[in-house]
Structures are given as C-alpha cells and as structure tokens.
Amino acid sequence: MPFIAAVSKIQFPFKVDRADVKAQARSLLLRISTGGQTDPHLDITEIVTRNFCKLITYYAEPNAFVQNYNDYISIHWSIT
C-alpha cells in the first residue's frame, strides 16, 4: 500500500497573488480563444498566493523542453 514517507516545505523565489495569476491566465486563455473563463476555477481553490520558480511572465513564453528542464534543475538544486 502506498504511503507518504516524508513532507517538506520549499520556498520558491517568486510569490504571486491570486489576482496576478488570474490576470496572467486570462491573458493566455484569450490568446487561444477560450473566452478567458478562469475566474471561477481559480477562486474555488481559495489559494491566496502561489509560488513559482520563475517570473510569471516566463510561463507565457514558448520554451523548448530542454530549456525548461535545465531551468527546473538549476532552480531545484539552488533551493534544496
């Protein structure tokens, strides 16, 4: 049977409040013509802030998988 072996907390370098996350999500979704229907989904969670490894605008840019992987590894090892 699976079990949780350990729990830890990581403090990522960029903390973003819900309003900014909603604005970014709305901007991205409008680009792909979904009508920007993000508000109810982000509000239901009642999460006030979210932590990111990069500036929130980084996630709106197209990045190659290799670049994303290298960014993840460099950030992961710098905060652990």
BELRACOR-V255674 format. One record per pair of residues at least 12 apart in sequence whose C-alpha atoms are under 6 Angstrom apart, sorted by the first residue. I is the first residue (numbers start at 0). J is the second residue. D is the distance in whole Angstrom. If there is no record, write none. Layout:
BEGIN
[[I & J & D] [I & J & D]]
END
This chain:
BEGIN
[[11 & 50 & 6] [11 & 51 & 6] [11 & 52 & 6] [12 & 52 & 6] [13 & 50 & 6] [13 & 51 & 5] [14 & 49 & 6] [14 & 50 & 5] [15 & 48 & 5] [15 & 49 & 5] [16 & 47 & 6] [16 & 48 & 4] [17 & 47 & 5] [17 & 48 & 6]]
END
